[in-house]
Amino acid sequence: MNILDRYLLREYLKAFMVALLFLSVLIVLVRLLDYDIKKFEDGIDYVTAIKIVLYQAPRRIMEMVPITGFIAVFFVLGRMVRSNEWTAMKAGGLSVYRLLAPILIVTLFVCMLFAIFYDRVASPAFHHAHLLQNKVPSRRGRNILFKGKDGRIFFSRRIDLESRSIHQLTIYEYDENEQLSRVTFAKSATWTRHPAQWELADGYVREFETGKEVSYETFTARQLERHEEPARFIGSDKDPRAMTIAELREQIAYKQAAGQISRKEQVKLYHKTAYPFAAVVVVMLGAPIAIRFGRTGFFAGLVIAFFLSFLYWALSFATLEGLSVNGKLHPFAACWGANILYATVGSILIWRTPK
């Protein structure tokens, strides 16, 4: 790495960090003063509201990264164009590709770091915000309907993972013709790990054939083989946006094994791998724009940045991912489509930039 590379990267990273810090502080302050605070349920004090906003902050920061990348590259390259530094560099025999290469490589590395941040920090923090906002204890759940393996459907009135107990558990079982064959109800239930069993207490079993009840039996204690992990009962209600990549993969595998639809989780999985790299494709698009129109000034670049980011959001989130959730588009194409499009347009613009 020569002196020029270090100079370009120092200026770019400095602008990137300043823009990211400014936008992050701005988004937190706006959220604190936003009308959403007024919509929190009664009983949530202001301290809890602040916690909710702070837990949501990592995800909001991720949303600002593509805008930050464009602002940084537009500001740095635009300033160099206005001060004729860019012209001097090209006069020294350096091509556009050689000058932009270190910026794009570093941006790609930054995107990789943000991909880890998105998965390990932003997603769990968003889940905590959801729990606080809805007053839901992380280890408890109420009125949960869950489809297990072998077509069994579970309904639990209340589940507590800490005490390994369920209040009012109902298990619906179906035959190969998808007709109800058995209903098992227990006023209370616990579970064991070795062996994996349900321990049911004070309930009944109703048997059905061709839609008609053929037997009814009560019990004070009963054991059933357990194929489901109780923690997944609560996890099944977890917002896919709050899941990590590992959790999404596990949820997809389980749903597919249980014959459940996992389209939403598949879309979110590809989204979590694609969105962190939005910054590098936006920078690819922003660099040639800055070289061509950098003399228009920083605020013009800010407007262009928000416009391009809005287009990215509208194309990726509102359009392609929506089509994919509805089964009209493959999740990979939906989530990576905007990146591929922006990268293609950016590459063409860089290629057509005056050498």
Secondary structure as the mmCIF struct_conf table of DSSP 4:
data_model
#
loop_
_struct_conf.conf_type_id
_struct_conf.id
_struct_conf.beg_label_comp_id
_struct_conf.beg_label_asym_id
_struct_conf.beg_label_seq_id
_struct_conf.end_label_comp_id
_struct_conf.end_label_asym_id
_struct_conf.end_label_seq_id
HELX_RH_AL_P HELX_RH_AL_P1 ILE A 3 LEU A 33
BEND BEND1 ASP A 34 ASP A 34
HELX_RH_3T_P HELX_RH_3T_P1 TYR A 35 LYS A 39
BEND BEND2 PHE A 40 PHE A 40
HELX_LH_PP_P HELX_LH_PP_P1 GLU A 41 GLU A 41
TURN_TY1_P TURN_TY1_P1 ASP A 42 GLY A 43
HELX_RH_AL_P HELX_RH_AL_P2 TYR A 46 ARG A 82
TURN_TY1_P TURN_TY1_P2 SER A 83 ASN A 84
HELX_RH_AL_P HELX_RH_AL_P3 GLU A 85 ALA A 91
TURN_TY1_P TURN_TY1_P3 GLY A 92 GLY A 93
HELX_RH_AL_P HELX_RH_AL_P4 VAL A 96 PHE A 117
HELX_RH_PI_P HELX_RH_PI_P1 TYR A 118 ALA A 122
HELX_RH_AL_P HELX_RH_AL_P5 SER A 123 GLN A 133
TURN_TY1_P TURN_TY1_P4 ASN A 134 LYS A 135
TURN_TY1_P TURN_TY1_P5 SER A 138 ARG A 139
STRN STRN1 ARG A 140 LYS A 147
HELX_RH_3T_P HELX_RH_3T_P2 LYS A 149 GLY A 151
STRN STRN2 ILE A 153 ASP A 160
TURN_TY1_P TURN_TY1_P6 LEU A 161 ARG A 164
STRN STRN3 SER A 165 TYR A 174
TURN_TY1_P TURN_TY1_P7 GLU A 176 ASN A 177
BEND BEND3 GLU A 178 GLU A 178
STRN STRN4 LEU A 180 THR A 192
TURN_TY1_P TURN_TY1_P8 ARG A 193 ALA A 196
STRN STRN5 GLN A 197 GLU A 209
TURN_TY1_P TURN_TY1_P9 THR A 210 GLY A 211
STRN STRN6 LYS A 212 GLU A 225
BEND BEND4 GLU A 228 GLU A 228
HELX_RH_AL_P HELX_RH_AL_P6 PRO A 230 GLY A 235
TURN_TY1_P TURN_TY1_P10 SER A 236 ASP A 237
BEND BEND5 LYS A 238 LYS A 238
HELX_RH_3T_P HELX_RH_3T_P3 PRO A 240 ALA A 242
HELX_RH_AL_P HELX_RH_AL_P7 ILE A 245 ALA A 257
TURN_TY1_P TURN_TY1_P11 ALA A 258 GLY A 259
HELX_RH_AL_P HELX_RH_AL_P8 ARG A 263 ALA A 274
HELX_RH_3T_P HELX_RH_3T_P4 TYR A 275 PHE A 277
HELX_RH_AL_P HELX_RH_AL_P9 ALA A 278 PHE A 293
HELX_RH_3T_P HELX_RH_3T_P5 GLY A 294 THR A 296
HELX_RH_AL_P HELX_RH_AL_P10 PHE A 298 TRP A 313
HELX_RH_PI_P HELX_RH_PI_P2 ALA A 314 GLU A 321
HELX_RH_AL_P HELX_RH_AL_P11 GLY A 322 VAL A 325
TURN_TY1_P TURN_TY1_P12 ASN A 326 GLY A 327
BEND BEND6 LYS A 328 LEU A 329
HELX_RH_AL_P HELX_RH_AL_P12 PRO A 331 ARG A 352
BEND BEND7 THR A 353 THR A 353
#
